[in-house]
Amino acid sequence: MNILFIIIAVVAIVLLIVGGVVEAVKWLLWVGLVLIILAIIGWLLRAVVGRK
C-alpha cells in the first residue's frame, strides 16, 4: 500500500511539472508573437520613414 502512494505522488509531481511547462510554453509563444509583430512594425516604419 505504501508503494502505491509513492507511485501516485510521483505521477502527481510529474503531471504538475508538465502542466507548468505547458503553461510556460503557451505564455512564451504569446510573447514571441507580440515581439515578432513589434519587429515587423518597426521594420516597416524604418523602411517608410527612414528612406529619404
N, C-alpha and C positions, 0 to 999 in steps of 0.2 A: 504494500500500500504506500509506503514511503517513496519508493521508486516512481510510482505513478504521479505523485505530487511533484517530484523533481522534474519529470518529463513535461508535465503541464506548465510548470514555472518556466522552463527553458523555452518551450514553444511560445508562451505568452511574451517573454522578453524578446525573442526573435521577431515576432509579429509587431511588437511595439517599435522596434528599431526600424524594420522595413517600412512601417507606416510613416514614421518620421522622415525617412529618406525620401519616400514618395512625395510627401508634402513639400519637402525642401526642393526637390526637383521641379515640382509644379511652380513653386514660387520663383525659382531661378529662371524657368522658361519665360514667365511673365516679365521678369526684369530684363532678360535678354531681348525680348520682343520690343520693350519700350526703348532700350538702348539702340537697337537697330533703327527704329523709327526716328529717334532723335538724330542719329548719324546721317540718315537719308535726308532729313530736313536741313541739317547743317550743310551737307554737301550741295544740296540744291540751292540754298541761299548763297553759298560761296560761288557757285557756278553762275548764278544770275547776277548777283551784285558785284562780285569781285572782278569781273572781266569788263574793263572799260577801254 
